Amino acid sequence: MSETIDDPNMKEDSGGHEVAEPLRRAIGERYLTYALSTIMHRALPDARDGLKPVHRRILYAMRELRLSSSGGFRKSAKISGDVMGNYHPHGDAAIYDAMARLAQDFNVRYPLVDGQGNFGNIDGDNPAASRYTEARMTIVAEALLDGLNEDAVDFRDNYDGTLTEPVVLPAQFPNLLANGASGIAVGMATNIPPHNIAELCDACLHLIKTPDARDDTLLNYVPGPDFPTGGIIVEPAESIAQAYRTGRGSFRLRCKYEVEDLGRGQWQIVVTEIPYQVQKSKLIEKLAEVIQTKKVPILADVRDESADDIRVVLEPRTKNVDPEVLMGMLYRNSDLEVRFSLNMNVLIDGVTPKVCSMKEVLRAFLDHRQEVLLRRSRHRLGKIDHRLEVLEGFIIAFLNLDRVIDIIRYDEDPKAALMREEWGIDHRRALSEADYVSPAPGDGELSEVQAEAILNMRLRSLRRLEEMELIRERDALMEERAGIEDLLADPALQWARIAEQLKETKKTFGKEYSGGARRTRFAEAGEVEDVPLEAMIEREPITVVCSQMGWIRAMTGHIDLARELKFKDGDGPRFIFHAETTDKLLVFASNGRFYTLGAANLPGGRGMGEPLRLMVDLPNEAEIVDILIHRPGRKLIVASNAGNGFLVPEEDVLAQTRTGKQVLNVGPDERALICHPVRGDHVAVVSQNGKFLVFPIAELPEMGRGKGVRLQKYNMARGRQGTLELDGGLSDVTTFNWDEGLKWSMGGDKTRHETDLGQWLSKRASVGKKPPYGFPRSYRFT
């Protein structure tokens, strides 16, 4: 690709229309502009008021519409339309979604919008359309906006320059931590959990009192997040402290549950609080899936009995299991336990993104509150100066009332006449007690502001009592002005005032406030030990049936193995044996892989069962060689049709996944043929061409995986097309005790017991001899 858009040497022409620049620089500058816009104006919140621009604009637009917490509601479409048209030139759907989230008490710890109508629910249902819902601000939102009309913060032009909007809100409390935030920017993200306002105020008060306080000390006041949906935090205290110290970490959050006694030893678990940002409907679906797949066999049923509160009922399959064991399994297999990530990446002063500790975030808020206090105090000081100037004019007017009336009555330009008049010091004796010096142009003149105020004064105010009220008001303002000047000059007084405001905020939104008490509790994880599957499954007898086509089922009880069973057309029985629900089944396939099935997970015996290939990843070209009940400590002998085999402990063939576990390696033209439990000290091998061999089992190696060693030697014969082929091959293998001899069936009820096998005893990998008298012509031991 060319690295320039045009000729890199092109200069700007006289009209200034076109100039070339390297493509790398052009793309870099434009992408950087996009990245900064995303970081500052969309994804990351401001550390001072904890809001993103869209939320700030929503609240400001609602304030402009006079939607106070005690006033009436307005259509959400009107609110989102005003926000889009005046301040936020983006889609109204995005604006409405942001506003709806601020009204959801299951998403926001302290909702900033009071919604009327369907604003969604904890099941994950979307809010109704904006034309159907109404909204207004909450008292919490008003606390964020308090002081906005007192020059508390800077304003900037909106996107088209026709209006102004606040750069940041005054914010009476640290909203960033109180309500949390989440967002994904370019190359960075943020995720902050909600906290309790009263605890945050206590931490701020401690930080005012001790500015160099350690991060860990603040945890005495803010022990951790306070989620709107409650729950229980089981994260260790050291991990929580590390997360708040560095600004990165995570919290383990569990549901809250109760064990209800149903009598006669029966019980059920009722979940009353679910983890934050977990949709209840999806949680129920996940629990139902856990039941269906039998990942937690002890769980029998789940019911959602929720109304306005959360009530999810979990029924155990048996009463013999501890409820904590059941919940421990569900924590691992469902969203009844989640991990909430902490990443306090915020904008410091609205400009610089930084991953902050809790102390840094609170310090940014306190510095902002100090700036707000100073700006509001200066604004109030200006108002007082203006009012004192007006009061001085009023008092002069009262002391010279007749002259003022004459001027107003007879002069053509009374305002100019009042300003030209020399009122004299004697006429201002009422002001001699005050230390305030008038900002009037001269000692004997009225300013334009004073003259205008006198002309606008009502006649009914021309009373003696009114003059006394004016003097009383002037004295009060002078006292307030002196206090403000002291406040502006002394940082200690400023922090004392901020501390008073925080105490008032804590009182307003503390325990007395609806929902102000802490909801999320803390507890130790109480790790549940791994419980064997047998301990969670009720032990019951079953009969496992697997057909020739590989359809498997489990029939209740130990039925007669000779009983006639129903199968699909063209199918018939192959494996049928007694087992128990606590057993594990080992399936050995012709590809040399072992697959593991839980007997309790087998389909019921009322139908024809299910294909075994759907329960494990058994390839279509592979056949089932044998199905065994797993017995710990037992060994198996496995072999291929080529006569290679070895011993393997059963523990080594257990598979943890559907794909199974490769144990016996077979070649392209070979297949696994034998899998028998070891019962004895000698091995008997018979080939397809009728050669019988016995050798000690000690000559077989014990392996976990491999091709194995030669059990019996087979000659090569020339085939029909002249190629050399294996003469025979392995037919069957068995193990026996030398002292007891070997038994086999001769057909019908006849059996033969051969005790003297000395003439067939040889070394492993020998050819062998003709089988003993009466050995079956199928060359099989069973």
C-alpha positions in Angstrom: 0.0 0.0 0.0 1.2 3.5 -0.8 2.2 5.4 2.3 0.9 8.8 1.0 -2.4 10.1 -0.1 -0.8 12.1 -2.9 2.5 13.6 -3.8 4.2 14.1 -0.4 6.0 17.2 -1.8 2.8 18.9 -2.7 2.4 22.3 -1.0 -0.7 24.1 -0.1 -2.0 26.1 -3.1 -2.9 29.7 -3.1 -6.5 28.9 -2.4 -5.6 26.7 0.5 -7.7 23.8 -0.9 -5.5 20.8 -0.8 -2.3 19.5 0.8 -0.8 16.1 1.0 0.4 14.3 4.1 1.7 10.9 4.9 -1.1 8.3 5.3 0.4 7.0 8.5 0.3 10.5 10.1 -3.2 11.2 8.7 -4.7 7.9 10.1 -2.8 8.3 13.3 -4.1 11.8 14.0 -7.6 11.0 13.1 -7.6 7.8 15.2 -6.1 9.7 18.1 -8.9 12.2 17.8 -11.5 9.5 17.8 -9.8 7.7 20.8 -9.7 10.9 22.8 -13.4 11.7 22.0 -14.4 8.2 23.1 -12.4 8.3 26.3 -13.4 11.8 27.4 -17.0 12.1 26.1 -18.4 8.6 26.2 -16.8 5.8 28.1 -15.0 7.1 31.2 -16.7 9.0 34.1 -15.5 12.2 35.7 -14.0 11.6 39.1 -15.7 14.7 40.5 -19.4 14.0 39.9 -19.1 10.4 38.7 -21.1 11.0 35.6 -20.5 10.6 31.9 -21.6 13.4 29.6 -24.9 11.7 28.6 -26.0 11.2 32.2 -25.0 14.8 33.1 -26.9 16.2 30.2 -30.0 14.1 31.0 -30.1 15.5 34.6 -29.4 19.0 33.4 -32.2 18.8 30.8 -34.6 17.5 33.5 -33.6 20.4 35.7 -34.3 22.8 32.9 -37.8 21.2 32.5 -38.3 21.7 36.2 -38.9 18.0 36.9 -38.1 18.1 40.6 -38.5 15.2 42.9 -41.7 16.7 44.4 -43.1 17.9 41.1 -44.9 16.2 38.3 -43.8 13.6 35.7 -43.1 14.3 32.0 -43.0 11.9 29.1 -39.7 10.2 28.7 -39.9 11.0 24.9 -40.0 14.7 25.8 -37.0 14.4 28.1 -34.9 12.4 25.6 -35.9 14.7 22.8 -34.8 17.8 24.7 -31.5 16.1 25.6 -30.9 15.2 22.0 -31.9 18.5 20.5 -30.2 20.7 23.0 -27.1 19.0 24.4 -26.5 15.4 23.1 -26.6 15.1 19.3 -26.8 11.3 19.3 -29.5 8.7 18.9 -32.6 9.1 21.2 -32.6 5.4 21.7 -29.2 5.6 23.4 -30.3 8.5 25.5 -33.4 6.8 26.6 -31.5 3.6 27.5 -29.1 5.6 29.6 -32.0 7.4 31.3 -33.9 4.1 31.9 -30.8 2.6 33.6 -30.6 5.6 36.0 -34.2 4.7 37.1 -33.5 0.9 37.6 -33.1 0.3 41.4 -31.5 -3.1 40.6 -28.8 -1.5 38.5 -28.2 1.8 40.3 -27.6 1.9 44.0 -29.1 5.3 44.4 -31.4 5.9 41.4 -31.1 9.4 39.9 -34.4 9.2 37.9 -37.8 8.4 39.3 -39.5 6.4 36.6 -43.3 5.9 36.2 -44.2 2.9 34.0 -42.3 -0.1 32.7 -38.5 0.7 33.1 -37.4 -2.9 32.8 -36.9 -5.5 35.5 -34.3 -7.8 36.9 -35.3 -10.6 34.6 -33.6 -8.6 31.7 -36.8 -7.4 30.1 -36.4 -4.1 28.2 -38.1 -0.9 29.2 -41.3 0.2 27.4 -41.0 2.7 24.6 -40.3 6.2 25.7 -43.7 7.4 24.6 -45.3 5.1 27.3 -43.2 6.0 30.3 -42.7 9.2 32.4 -40.0 10.4 34.6 -38.7 13.0 37.0 -35.6 13.5 39.1 -35.0 12.0 42.5 -33.8 13.7 45.6 -30.4 12.1 45.0 -30.2 13.8 41.6 -31.1 17.1 43.1 -28.2 16.7 45.5 -25.9 16.4 42.5 -27.3 19.6 40.9 -27.4 21.7 44.1 -25.7 25.0 43.6 -25.7 24.9 39.9 -27.3 28.4 39.7 -24.7 29.8 42.1 -21.7 29.7 39.7 -20.5 26.5 41.4 -19.1 25.1 38.2 -18.0 26.2 34.7 -20.4 26.2 31.8 -19.5 25.6 28.1 -21.4 26.0 24.8 -23.5 23.2 23.6 -22.7 21.4 20.3 -24.3 24.2 18.2 -23.4 27.2 20.4 -27.0 28.2 21.0 -27.1 27.1 24.7 -24.7 26.4 27.5 -24.3 23.2 29.6 -22.3 22.5 32.8 -18.9 21.0 32.5 -19.4 19.1 35.7 -22.1 19.0 38.4 -21.5 20.3 42.0 -22.2 16.9 43.5 -22.9 16.8 47.3 -21.6 13.3 47.6 -19.0 11.1 45.8 -21.4 9.7 43.2 -18.6 7.9 41.3 -18.2 5.4 44.1 -21.8 5.6 45.3 -23.4 4.5 42.0 -20.4 3.1 40.3 -19.7 3.2 36.6 -18.7 0.9 33.7 -17.5 1.6 30.2 -15.2 0.5 27.4 -13.1 3.2 25.7 -10.3 2.8 23.1 -7.5 0.8 24.7 -8.9 1.2 28.2 -12.0 0.4 30.3 -13.5 1.1 33.6 -15.7 -0.9 36.0 -16.5 0.5 39.4 -18.9 -1.1 41.8 -21.5 0.9 43.8 -20.9 1.8 47.5 -22.9 3.1 50.5 -23.2 6.9 50.7 -23.0 7.0 54.5 -19.8 5.0 54.5 -18.3 7.2 51.8 -19.1 10.3 53.8 -17.4 8.8 56.8 -14.3 8.1 54.8 -14.3 11.7 53.4 -14.6 13.1 56.9 -11.7 11.0 58.0 -9.7 12.2 55.0 -10.5 15.8 55.9 -9.4 15.3 59.4 -6.3 13.2 58.4 -5.2 14.2 54.8 -2.3 11.8 54.8 -4.5 8.8 55.9 -3.4 5.4 54.6 -5.5 3.6 52.0 -6.1 0.6 54.3 -7.4 3.0 57.0 -10.2 4.0 54.8 -11.4 0.4 54.7 -12.5 0.9 58.3 -15.2 3.2 56.9 -15.8 1.6 53.5 -15.3 -2.1 53.9 -16.3 -2.9 50.3 -19.0 -2.4 47.7 -22.7 -2.2 48.5 -24.6 -3.6 45.6 -28.2 -2.7 45.0 -29.2 -6.3 44.7 -27.5 -7.2 48.0 -25.7 -10.5 48.1 -22.7 -11.7 50.1 -19.1 -10.7 49.4 -16.7 -13.6 50.2 -13.5 -12.0 49.1 -10.7 -12.1 51.7 -10.0 -8.8 53.4 -6.4 -8.7 52.1 -7.6 -9.0 48.5 -10.1 -6.2 49.0 -7.5 -4.0 50.5 -5.1 -4.7 47.6 -7.9 -3.9 45.1 -8.7 -0.5 46.6 -5.0 0.3 47.1 -4.2 -0.3 43.4 -7.5 0.5 41.7 -7.6 -3.0 40.2 -8.9 -6.3 41.5 -12.1 -8.3 41.8 -14.7 -9.4 44.4 -16.4 -12.8 44.7 -20.1 -12.2 45.2 -22.5 -14.9 46.2 -26.3 -15.0 46.5 -28.1 -14.9 49.8 -30.2 -17.9 50.6 -32.2 -19.5 53.4 -32.9 -23.1 54.2 -36.7 -23.7 54.7 -37.7 -26.7 56.9 -40.6 -28.6 55.2 -41.0 -31.1 58.0 -40.2 -34.8 58.3 -36.6 -34.1 57.5 -37.4 -32.5 54.1 -36.0 -29.1 53.2 -35.5 -26.6 50.4 -33.3 -23.7 49.6 -34.8 -20.3 48.9 -32.5 -17.7 47.2 -33.6 -14.2 48.3 -30.8 -12.1 46.8 -28.9 -12.8 43.6 -25.5 -11.3 42.6 -25.3 -7.9 40.9 -25.9 -7.7 37.2 -27.2 -11.3 37.0 -30.4 -11.5 35.1 -32.8 -13.7 37.0 -34.4 -15.3 34.0 -31.0 -16.4 32.6 -30.0 -17.6 36.1 -33.1 -19.9 36.1 -32.3 -21.1 32.6 -28.7 -22.0 33.7 -30.0 -23.8 36.8 -32.4 -25.8 34.6 -29.6 -26.7 32.3 -27.6 -27.9 35.3 -30.4 -30.1 36.2 -30.9 -31.4 32.7 -27.2 -32.2 32.2 -27.0 -33.6 35.7 -23.9 -31.6 36.5 -25.3 -31.4 40.0 -27.2 -34.6 40.4 -28.5 -33.8 43.9 -30.5 -30.8 42.5 -34.0 -32.0 41.5 -35.9 -28.9 40.6 -35.8 -25.1 40.5 -38.9 -22.8 40.7 -39.2 -19.0 40.4 -41.7 -17.8 42.9 -40.6 -14.2 42.8 -43.0 -11.3 42.9 -41.7 -7.8 43.9 -38.9 -9.6 45.9 -36.6 -12.4 44.8 -37.7 -15.9 45.7 -36.0 -18.7 43.8 -36.7 -22.2 45.2 -34.1 -25.0 44.9 -35.3 -28.5 45.6 -32.8 -31.2 46.5 -33.2 -34.8 45.1 -32.5 -36.2 48.5 -32.6 -34.9 52.1 -29.5 -36.7 53.1 -27.1 -34.1 51.6 -26.0 -31.0 53.5 -27.4 -27.7 52.0 -24.0 -26.2 52.0 -22.7 -29.0 49.8 -25.5 -28.4 47.3 -24.8 -24.6 47.3 -21.1 -25.2 46.9 -21.7 -27.2 43.8 -24.1 -24.6 42.4 -21.6 -21.8 43.1 -19.2 -23.6 40.7 -21.8 -24.4 38.0 -24.0 -21.3 37.9 -24.1 -17.6 38.4 -25.2 -17.9 42.0 -21.6 -16.8 42.5 -19.9 -14.3 40.2 -16.7 -12.4 40.3 -17.1 -8.6 39.9 -14.0 -6.9 38.5 -12.8 -3.5 39.8 -11.0 -1.1 37.5 -11.1 2.5 38.8 -10.0 4.1 35.5 -11.5 7.6 35.7 -11.0 11.1 34.4 -9.2 13.3 36.8 -10.4 16.9 36.5 -12.4 15.7 33.5 -9.3 15.5 31.3 -6.7 12.9 32.3 -7.6 9.2 32.5 -6.0 7.5 35.4 -6.4 4.2 37.4 -6.9 5.6 40.9 -7.1 4.1 44.4 -10.0 4.8 46.6 -8.1 7.5 48.4 -7.3 9.3 45.1 -10.9 9.2 44.0 -12.1 10.6 47.3 -9.4 13.3 47.3 -10.5 14.3 43.8 -14.1 14.6 45.0 -13.0 16.7 48.1 -10.9 19.0 46.0 -13.9 19.5 43.8 -16.1 20.3 46.8 -13.6 22.9 48.0 -13.6 24.5 44.5 -17.5 24.5 44.5 -17.5 26.0 48.0 -15.1 28.8 47.0 -17.1 29.6 43.8 -20.4 29.6 45.6 -19.0 31.8 48.4 -17.6 34.3 45.9 -20.9 34.3 44.0 -22.8 34.9 47.3 -20.3 37.7 48.2 -21.1 39.4 44.9 -24.9 39.1 45.6 -24.4 40.5 49.1 -22.3 43.5 47.7 -25.0 44.2 45.2 -27.7 44.0 47.8 -25.8 46.2 50.3 -25.4 48.8 47.6 -29.1 48.8 47.0 -29.9 48.9 50.7 -27.6 51.9 51.1 -29.6 53.7 48.4 -32.9 52.8 50.1 -31.7 54.1 53.4 -30.5 57.4 51.8 -33.9 57.6 50.2 -35.7 57.1 53.5 -33.6 59.7 55.2 -34.3 62.2 52.4 -37.8 61.0 51.5 -39.3 64.4 50.7 -36.5 65.4 48.4 -36.6 62.0 46.6 -40.4 62.4 46.1 -40.0 65.9 44.7 -37.3 64.7 42.2 -39.5 61.8 41.1 -42.6 64.0 40.9 -41.2 67.1 39.1 -38.0 66.2 37.3 -38.1 65.1 33.7 -35.2 62.7 34.2 -35.5 61.5 37.8 -32.8 58.9 37.5 -30.2 61.3 36.4 -31.4 63.9 38.9 -31.0 61.3 41.8 -27.5 60.5 40.7 -26.5 64.3 40.4 -28.0 65.2 43.8 -25.5 65.9 46.6 -27.1 64.2 49.6 -24.4 65.2 52.1 -22.8 63.3 54.9 -25.3 64.5 57.5 -28.1 62.8 55.7 -26.3 59.5 55.9 -25.9 59.4 59.7 -27.7 56.0 59.7 -24.8 54.5 58.0 -22.1 55.7 60.4 -22.3 52.7 62.6 -21.4 50.3 59.8 -17.9 49.6 58.7 -19.1 49.0 55.1 -17.9 51.6 52.6 -20.4 52.2 49.8 -19.1 51.5 46.2 -21.1 54.6 45.2 -19.3 57.1 42.9 -18.9 59.7 45.6 -19.8 60.3 49.3 -22.8 62.4 48.3 -23.9 60.7 45.1 -26.1 57.6 44.3 -24.9 55.0 41.9 -26.9 54.0 38.9 -27.9 50.7 40.6 -29.1 52.6 43.7 -31.0 55.1 41.6 -32.7 52.4 39.6 -33.6 50.5 42.7 -35.2 53.7 44.3 -37.3 54.3 41.2 -38.5 50.7 41.2 -39.4 50.8 44.9 -43.1 50.4 45.6 -45.1 53.1 47.4 -46.3 50.8 50.1 -42.6 50.4 51.2 -42.4 54.0 52.2 -43.0 53.2 55.9 -41.0 53.8 59.0 -41.0 50.1 59.8 -39.6 49.4 56.4 -36.6 51.6 57.1 -35.9 49.6 60.3 -36.2 46.3 58.3 -33.7 47.7 55.8 -31.2 48.5 58.5 -31.7 45.1 60.1 -31.2 43.4 56.8 -28.1 45.4 56.1 -26.6 44.5 59.4 -27.3 40.8 58.8 -25.7 40.9 55.4 -22.7 42.7 56.8 -22.3 39.9 59.3 -22.7 37.2 56.6 -20.2 39.1 54.4 -17.6 39.1 57.1 -18.1 35.4 57.6 -17.7 34.7 53.9 -14.5 36.8 53.7 -13.1 34.8 56.7 -14.1 31.6 55.0 -12.4 32.5 51.7 -9.2 33.4 53.6 -8.9 30.4 55.8 -8.7 26.8 54.4 -9.4 25.4 57.8 -12.8 27.1 57.8 -13.4 25.8 54.3 -12.8 22.2 55.3 -14.9 22.6 58.4 -17.8 23.8 56.2 -17.3 20.9 53.8 -17.3 18.5 56.7 -20.7 20.0 57.9 -22.1 19.6 54.4 -20.9 15.9 54.3 -22.5 15.3 57.7 -25.8 16.7 56.5 -25.5 14.6 53.3 -24.9 11.5 55.5 -27.9 12.3 57.6 -30.1 12.8 54.5 -29.0 9.6 52.7 -28.1 7.4 55.6 -30.1 4.8 57.4 -33.1 7.1 57.6 -33.3 7.3 53.8 -35.3 4.6 52.0 -32.7 2.1 51.0 -29.9 3.9 52.7 -28.9 1.0 54.9 -26.1 -1.4 53.7 -27.5 -4.2 51.6 -24.4 -6.3 50.8 -22.9 -8.3 53.7 -19.5 -9.9 54.2 -18.7 -13.5 55.0 -15.9 -16.0 54.7 -15.9 -18.1 51.6 -16.2 -21.4 53.6 -14.7 -23.5 50.8 -16.7 -26.7 50.3 -14.6 -29.8 50.0 -14.9 -31.8 46.8 -17.6 -34.3 47.4 -17.5 -37.7 45.5 -20.3 -38.2 43.0 -21.5 -41.2 45.0 -22.2 -39.0 48.0 -24.5 -36.8 46.0 -26.4 -39.5 44.2 -29.0 -41.7 45.9 -27.8 -45.2 45.6 -30.3 -47.3 43.6 -30.0 -50.6 41.7 -30.3 -50.3 37.9 -29.9 -52.6 34.9 -27.8 -51.2 32.1 -28.8 -52.2 28.6 -26.9 -51.4 25.4 -28.0 -52.6 22.0 -26.0 -53.8 19.1 -26.6 -50.4 17.4 -25.3 -48.6 20.5 -28.5 -47.4 22.1 -28.1 -47.3 25.9 -30.5 -47.0 28.7 -30.8 -47.8 32.4 -33.8 -49.7 33.7 -34.9 -49.3 37.3 -33.9 -52.3 39.6 -32.0 -55.5 39.0 -34.1 -57.3 36.4 -33.7 -60.8 35.1 -30.8 -60.6 32.6 -32.5 -63.3 30.5 -35.7 -61.3 30.2 -36.8 -60.4 26.8 -36.5 -56.6 26.1 -37.8 -54.4 23.3 -35.4 -52.9 20.8 -35.7 -51.0 17.5 -36.4 -52.9 14.3 -33.2 -54.6 13.2 -31.5 -54.1 16.6 -30.9 -56.5 19.5 -29.2 -56.8 22.8 -25.4 -56.7 23.2 -24.5 -55.6 26.7 -26.8 -56.1 29.7 -25.6 -56.1 33.3 -26.6 -55.0 36.8 -25.2 -51.8 38.2 -26.0 -49.0 40.7 -26.7 -45.3 40.1 -23.4 -44.4 41.9 -21.3 -46.4 39.4 -19.1 -45.1 36.7 -19.1 -46.9 33.4 -16.0 -47.4 31.3 -16.7 -47.7 27.5 -13.8 -49.1 25.5 -13.9 -48.5 21.7 -12.2 -50.1 18.8 -10.1 -46.9 18.3 -8.3 -47.6 21.6 -10.0 -44.8 23.6 -11.8 -45.1 26.9 -15.0 -43.1 27.6 -16.5 -42.5 31.0 -20.2 -42.3 31.8 -22.1 -41.8 35.0 -24.7 -44.4 35.5 -27.0 -41.8 37.1 -26.8 -39.8 33.8 -28.1 -42.6 31.6 -31.5 -42.2 30.0 -34.4 -44.0 31.6 -35.5 -47.4 30.6 -39.1 -46.6 29.5 -38.0 -45.9 25.9 -35.3 -47.3 23.7 -32.7 -45.1 25.3 -30.3 -42.8 23.5 -27.4 -43.4 21.1 -24.2 -43.7 23.0 -22.4 -41.7 20.3 -24.5 -38.6 21.3 -23.4 -38.9 25.0 -19.7 -39.2 24.1 -17.6 -38.1 21.1 -17.4 -41.6 19.6 -16.5 -41.5 15.9 -18.8 -43.2 13.4 -16.0 -45.6 12.3 -15.3 -46.8 15.9 -17.2 -49.7 17.4 -18.0 -50.4 21.1 -15.7 -53.2 22.3 -16.9 -53.5 25.9 -18.6 -51.7 28.7 -17.4 -52.2 32.3 -18.3 -50.9 35.7 -15.3 -49.0 37.2 -13.8 -50.6 40.2 -11.0 -48.6 41.9 -7.7 -50.5 42.3 -8.5 -53.0 39.6 -6.3 -53.5 36.5 -7.4 -54.2 32.9 -5.7 -56.1 30.1 -6.1 -54.4 26.7 -5.1 -55.8 23.3 -5.5 -55.2 19.6 -6.3 -57.7 16.9 -2.6 -57.6 15.9 -1.8 -59.2 19.2 -0.3 -56.2 21.0 -1.4 -55.4 24.5 -0.5 -54.4 28.1 -1.9 -53.9 31.6 -3.4 -50.6 32.7 -4.8 -49.5 36.1 -8.5 -48.5 35.9 -7.7 -45.1 37.5 -5.6 -44.3 34.4 -8.4 -44.8 31.9 -11.0 -42.5 33.5 -11.8 -39.7 31.1 -12.8 -36.2 32.3 -14.3 -35.0 29.0 -16.6 -36.3 26.2 -13.7 -36.9 23.9 -12.5 -39.7 26.1 -8.9 -40.8 26.8 -6.5 -42.6 24.3 -5.0 -45.6 26.0 -4.2 -48.3 23.4 -2.5 -47.0 20.2 -3.6 -48.9 17.1 -2.3 -48.8 13.6 -4.2 -47.8 10.4 -5.2 -51.5 9.7 -5.6 -52.4 13.4 -8.4 -52.1 15.9 -8.7 -52.6 19.7 -10.2 -56.0 20.4 -9.8 -57.0 24.1 -10.6 -55.3 27.4 -10.9 -57.6 30.4 -10.4 -57.2 34.1 -7.3 -59.0 35.4 -8.3 -62.0 37.6 -5.3 -64.2 38.1 -1.5 -64.7 37.7 -1.4 -66.1 34.1 -2.6 -65.1 30.7 -4.3 -67.4 28.1 -4.2 -66.3 24.5 -5.9 -67.9 21.5 -5.5 -66.9 17.8 -7.9 -66.9 15.0 -6.0 -69.8 13.4 -6.4 -71.9 16.5 -3.1 -71.5 18.4 -3.3 -71.6 22.2 -0.7 -70.0 24.4 -0.3 -69.6 28.2 2.3 -67.3 29.9 2.8 -65.6 33.3 1.1 -62.2 33.6 4.3 -60.9 35.1 5.7 -60.8 31.5 3.2 -58.1 30.6 4.2 -54.5 31.3 1.9 -52.0 33.1 1.5 -48.9 31.1 -0.8 -45.8 31.0 -0.8 -45.5 27.2 1.0 -47.1 24.3 1.0 -49.8 21.6 1.9 -52.5 24.1 4.0 -55.6 23.6 3.5 -58.8 21.5 1.3 -61.3 23.3 1.4 -64.0 20.6 3.4 -64.5 17.4 1.6 -64.8 14.1 3.0 -66.1 10.8 2.7 -64.2 7.5 0.9 -65.9 4.7 0.6 -65.0 1.0 -2.9 -63.7 0.1 -5.0 -64.1 -3.0 -3.3 -61.2 -4.7 0.2 -62.3 -3.8 0.6 -59.9 -0.9 1.9 -61.0 2.5 -0.9 -60.9 5.1 -1.2 -61.9 8.8 -2.0 -65.5 9.2 -4.7 -65.4 11.8 -4.5 -62.7 14.4 -5.7 -62.4 18.0 -9.1 -64.0 18.8 -9.4 -63.8 22.6 -7.5 -63.3 25.8 -8.3 -64.2 29.4 -6.6 -64.3 32.8 -6.7 -67.1 35.4 -5.0 -68.4 38.5 -2.6 -71.2 37.6 -3.5 -73.3 40.6 -7.2 -73.2 39.8 -6.8 -73.9 36.1 -9.0 -72.7 33.3 -12.7 -73.2 32.5 -14.6 -72.7 29.3 -18.0 -73.5 27.9 -18.5 -76.4 25.5 -22.0 -75.4 24.5 -25.3 -75.8 26.3 -24.8 -76.5 30.0 -21.5 -78.4 29.5 -18.3 -76.8 30.7 -14.7 -78.1 30.7 -12.2 -77.5 33.5 -8.6 -77.9 32.4 -6.2 -77.9 35.4 -3.0 -79.1 33.7 -2.0 -76.4 31.2 1.8 -77.1 31.4 2.1 -78.2 27.7 0.7 -74.8 26.6 2.9 -72.8 29.0 5.6 -70.9 27.2 7.1 -67.5 26.9 5.2 -64.4 25.8 5.2 -63.8 22.0 5.4 -67.5 21.3 3.2 -69.1 18.5 1.4 -71.6 20.8 -0.1 -75.0 20.2 -3.3 -76.7 19.3 -6.0 -75.9 21.9 -7.0 -78.4 24.6 -9.6 -81.0 23.9 -13.1 -79.6 23.9 -12.1 -76.0 23.3 -14.8 -74.1 21.3 -14.4 -73.8 17.5 -15.2 -70.1 17.9 -11.8 -69.8 19.6 -13.4 -67.7 22.3 -13.2 -68.3 26.1 -16.8 -67.2 26.7 
